[in-house]
Amino acid sequence: MRDGAVCGFEVSGHGESVVCAAVSMLCINAVNSLETLTGCLMEYEYEPKGGYIRCVVVGEIGCCARVLLDSLTLGLSSVESNYGLKLIRKEI
């Protein structure tokens, strides 16, 4: 987190079947949207076999990037509540 705002995310080993698909889609969409729609600089890693995705915005986080990261948080919160999981930690 930077200045109280999410500046990136990291997920790993996030379950099986529908939960894995939902989390993966949300995260991959966030990376693609950040890159395509905002043009912000990012560092990201993706390892599909281990279910690992990490993305951190480097430098200034513009308004659009904040909205996209907040949208990801909202989507992951929805998966958490629907499946009784704990996916989100507020460290990045």
C-alpha positions in Angstrom: 0.0 0.0 0.0 1.1 3.5 -0.7 -0.6 6.5 0.8 -3.5 4.3 2.0 -4.1 3.0 -1.6 -3.5 -0.5 -3.0 -0.6 -0.4 -5.4 -0.4 -4.0 -6.4 -1.4 -7.6 -5.6 0.1 -11.1 -5.2 -1.8 -14.4 -5.3 -0.6 -17.9 -5.0 -2.1 -21.3 -4.8 -5.7 -19.9 -4.8 -7.7 -23.1 -4.8 -9.3 -25.3 -7.3 -12.0 -25.2 -10.0 -14.4 -22.3 -9.9 -12.5 -20.3 -7.2 -9.2 -20.7 -9.0 -10.8 -19.7 -12.3 -12.5 -16.6 -10.7 -9.4 -15.4 -8.9 -7.2 -16.0 -11.9 -9.6 -14.2 -14.3 -9.9 -11.2 -11.9 -6.1 -10.9 -11.5 -5.2 -11.4 -15.2 -7.9 -8.9 -16.2 -6.5 -6.4 -13.7 -3.0 -6.8 -15.2 -4.3 -6.5 -18.7 -6.5 -3.5 -17.9 -3.7 -1.7 -16.0 -1.4 -2.2 -18.9 -3.8 -1.4 -21.8 -6.1 1.2 -20.3 -3.7 3.2 -18.0 -0.3 2.7 -19.5 1.2 2.8 -16.0 4.5 1.2 -15.4 4.3 -2.2 -13.7 6.3 -5.1 -12.6 4.5 -8.4 -12.9 5.2 -12.1 -12.7 2.9 -14.9 -13.8 3.3 -18.7 -13.3 0.1 -20.4 -14.3 1.1 -23.9 -13.0 1.6 -22.7 -9.4 -1.3 -20.2 -9.5 1.1 -17.4 -8.9 0.5 -13.8 -10.1 2.2 -10.7 -8.8 1.7 -7.2 -10.0 2.9 -3.9 -8.5 2.5 -0.5 -10.1 5.8 1.3 -10.2 5.9 5.0 -9.7 2.8 7.2 -9.5 -0.5 5.5 -9.3 -3.0 7.5 -11.3 -6.8 7.7 -10.7 -7.6 5.1 -13.3 -5.1 2.6 -11.9 -6.5 3.1 -8.4 -10.0 2.4 -9.7 -8.9 -0.8 -11.4 -7.0 -2.0 -8.3 -10.1 -1.1 -6.1 -12.2 -3.1 -8.6 -10.0 -6.1 -8.2 -10.2 -5.8 -4.4 -14.0 -5.7 -4.7 -14.1 -8.7 -6.9 -11.8 -10.7 -4.6 -14.0 -9.7 -1.6 -17.0 -11.1 -3.4 -15.3 -14.4 -4.0 -14.2 -14.5 -0.4 -17.7 -13.9 0.9 -19.3 -16.4 -1.5 -16.9 -19.2 -0.8 -16.0 -18.5 2.8 -12.3 -17.9 2.1 -9.7 -15.5 3.1 -8.0 -14.2 0.0 -7.1 -10.6 0.7 -4.3 -9.3 2.8 -3.4 -5.6 2.8 0.4 -5.7 2.4 1.3 -4.6 -1.1 
